Amino acid sequence: MVKTKKVPLRKSVVSNAQFPKKELLRIVCNKAGEISIDPTGKASGRGAYIAIKNDEALQAKQRRVFDRVFQTTIADNFYDELILYVDHQVEREKLATVTYSIDDAPEI
């Protein structure tokens, strides 16, 4: 009998939708009150998740979601950094799915 591995689900604080943990980005607030992006998902502190989608990152800034979640005031440059990080991750994901035929492959 094959055991199916349970996929941990987390809720995005922007859309309130549940996603597998691997499809989310963790934002963490440590004991010193510093807020940062946690790409590993293992940093100590209180975490909140956001889906790795461009529109969710933009909505997070417009609605200042993490100000509410962590009950503090967060500088705009953190939200800008978050948007850039999510954009980068989305582009990386697109590149991972692109396949080239030998004729179309870029010259190295």
C-alpha positions as CSV (number, residue, x, y, z in Angstrom):
1,M,0.0,0.0,0.0
2,V,1.5,3.4,-1.1
3,K,1.2,6.1,1.4
4,T,0.3,9.5,0.0
5,K,2.3,12.3,1.5
6,K,0.1,15.1,3.1
7,V,0.7,18.4,1.4
8,P,0.8,21.3,4.0
9,L,-1.6,24.1,3.1
10,R,-1.3,27.7,4.2
11,K,-3.6,30.7,3.6
12,S,-2.5,33.7,1.7
13,V,-3.2,36.9,3.8
14,V,-4.0,38.8,0.6
15,S,-6.6,36.6,-1.1
16,N,-7.6,34.4,1.9
17,A,-7.2,31.3,-0.4
18,Q,-5.4,28.2,0.6
19,F,-2.4,27.0,-1.4
20,P,0.2,24.3,-1.0
21,K,3.0,25.8,1.2
22,K,5.6,25.5,-1.7
23,E,3.5,27.9,-3.8
24,L,3.6,30.6,-1.2
25,L,6.2,33.1,0.0
26,R,6.7,33.6,3.8
27,I,7.1,37.0,5.3
28,V,8.4,36.9,8.8
29,C,8.4,39.4,11.8
30,N,11.1,38.5,14.3
31,K,11.2,39.3,18.0
32,A,13.1,42.6,17.3
33,G,10.2,43.7,15.1
34,E,12.1,43.4,11.8
35,I,10.1,42.3,8.9
36,S,11.7,40.4,6.1
37,I,11.1,38.0,3.2
38,D,11.9,34.4,4.2
39,P,12.6,32.4,1.0
40,T,13.5,29.2,3.1
41,G,10.3,29.3,5.1
42,K,12.3,28.4,8.3
43,A,13.3,31.7,9.8
44,S,12.2,32.2,13.4
45,G,9.4,34.6,14.2
46,R,5.8,35.1,13.3
47,G,5.1,34.3,9.6
48,A,2.4,35.3,7.1
49,Y,2.1,33.9,3.6
50,I,1.4,35.5,0.2
51,A,0.9,33.6,-3.1
52,I,3.8,34.1,-5.5
53,K,1.7,36.1,-8.0
54,N,2.3,39.6,-9.2
55,D,-1.3,40.8,-8.5
56,E,-1.1,39.6,-4.9
57,A,2.1,41.5,-4.2
58,L,0.6,44.6,-5.7
59,Q,-2.6,44.2,-3.6
60,A,-0.5,43.7,-0.5
61,K,1.1,47.1,-1.1
62,Q,-2.2,48.8,-1.9
63,R,-4.0,47.4,1.1
64,R,-0.9,47.5,3.3
65,V,-1.7,43.9,4.4
66,F,1.4,43.3,6.4
67,D,0.9,46.4,8.5
68,R,-2.4,44.9,9.6
69,V,-1.1,41.3,10.1
70,F,2.0,42.3,12.1
71,Q,0.2,45.3,13.8
72,T,3.0,47.7,12.9
73,T,3.8,50.4,10.3
74,I,6.0,49.0,7.4
75,A,7.9,51.3,5.1
76,D,6.9,51.4,1.4
77,N,10.3,50.2,0.3
78,F,9.6,46.8,1.9
79,Y,6.5,46.5,-0.2
80,D,8.5,47.6,-3.3
81,E,11.2,45.0,-2.5
82,L,8.4,42.3,-2.1
83,I,6.9,43.2,-5.5
84,L,10.4,42.9,-7.2
85,Y,11.1,39.6,-5.4
86,V,7.7,38.1,-6.5
87,D,8.2,39.4,-10.1
88,H,11.6,37.7,-10.1
89,Q,10.1,34.4,-8.8
90,V,7.3,34.5,-11.4
91,E,9.8,35.0,-14.2
92,R,12.0,32.2,-12.9
93,E,9.0,29.9,-12.9
94,K,8.2,30.8,-16.5
95,L,11.8,30.1,-17.5
96,A,11.7,26.7,-15.8
97,T,8.8,25.6,-18.0
98,V,10.3,26.9,-21.3
99,T,11.7,24.2,-23.6
100,Y,13.7,24.8,-26.8
101,S,14.1,22.7,-29.8
102,I,17.8,22.3,-30.8
103,D,17.2,24.8,-33.6
104,D,15.7,27.5,-31.4
105,A,18.2,27.1,-28.5
106,P,20.1,30.3,-27.7
107,E,23.8,30.5,-28.5
108,I,26.0,30.1,-25.5
